[in-house]
């Protein structure tokens, strides 16, 4: 049985997954901590994946936190005896990047497009609810043609809590009504329905600039919460980024093998 470790390093969370052949057998989410060492991440990863550690013969990493790249490269090499493949220029993704500066595009955005195109074709819009909320477009010809970056919902909430001294910190959740009868529900309504309006407003405008879409899908930590009321999001795929990493690894197997010799 072949085992593959897939890792997506984001600004707020790190998502790990293990594939056994074609099946994702587990996924886990860690808080991103820039001060952790390679050994600390190695111990955490071994504890999470358990017996799957003994099956690993490959690893792939996408990262938007460059200071952690060396820690994860060292962790995977030292704790699992594998030289990881990083999603970076020169790696085959199957997606052509047609934007002004391709090197500016976060690796996770391309990985999401790879998975979405493989599953649905294009044109497809992918909404990723992370530290920032990104909206990305992959065409019917497997071309990444750009997107949108908006402040994430948690960032918006933190700004409100920090700048309005009399307002309490509240959980982000869907309130039962838009019109609230107390301060907590007022805030939850503004955060939830206000952000939903941002998402649907952007998607409506993107749709007017694109040919008929195959799919609009969402991923990321808050995707399930917001997609339920969205007028445009059709599906939530929590493991979309991990799926894309698996596809990219498979497309670069020959490169990985030649490097290992």
C-alpha positions, 0 to 999 in steps of 0.5 A: 500500500502506497502512502502519501502525505499532503500538506497545505500551509496557510497563514492561519491553519495547516491542513494535513492529509494522508492518502493510501493509494487513491483514498484520503484516509484522514485529514487534520487541521493545526494552527499555524505557528511560525515559531514551531521547529521542524521537530515540533511539527514532526512530533505533532504530525506523527501523533496525528497520522498514527500508524499511517506514518509507516506507509508513507513513501511520498509527500507534497506541500503547498505553502503561502508562509515562506518562513515555514517552508524549511521547517516542513522540508526538514520535518518531512525529511527527518521524521519520515525519510522523504524529500517532499515535493513543493508546489512551486514554479517548474512543477507540473500542475496541468493549469496554465497561469494567465495573469500579469505576474504568475509568481504572485499567485498563491500555491493554494489557489492553483492547487484548488483550481487543479482539483476543481478542473479535474472534477468539474471542468470549466469555467469554474469559480472556487471560493476559499474561505481562509485568512483571506477569502479568495475567488478564483477562475479556471476556464474550460481550457484549464487556464487560471485567469485571475480572481478576487482577494477579500479580507476573511470573515475572521479578520473582519470580525477582529477589526470590529472587536478591536476598534469598537471598545463597547462591543463584546467579542461574539461567536461567528454564527448564523443568527435566527433573524437578520433583525436582532433584538440585542447587541450580540445578535446585531453583531452576529447578523452584521458579520454573517449576513454582511459577509454573505452579501460580500460573497454573493455580490462578488460572485454575481459580478464575476458571473456577468464577466464569464461564459456559462459556468460549470460550477461554483464551489467553496472550500475552507474553514467557514465554507459550510457555514456561509454556503448554506445561505449563498445564492450562488455557491452550489457545493462545498468540498472541504478537502479540495486543496488536499485533492489538488495536491494528490493530483499534482503529486501524481503528475510529477511522479517521474520527477520525484523518482528521478530526484530520489535516485 
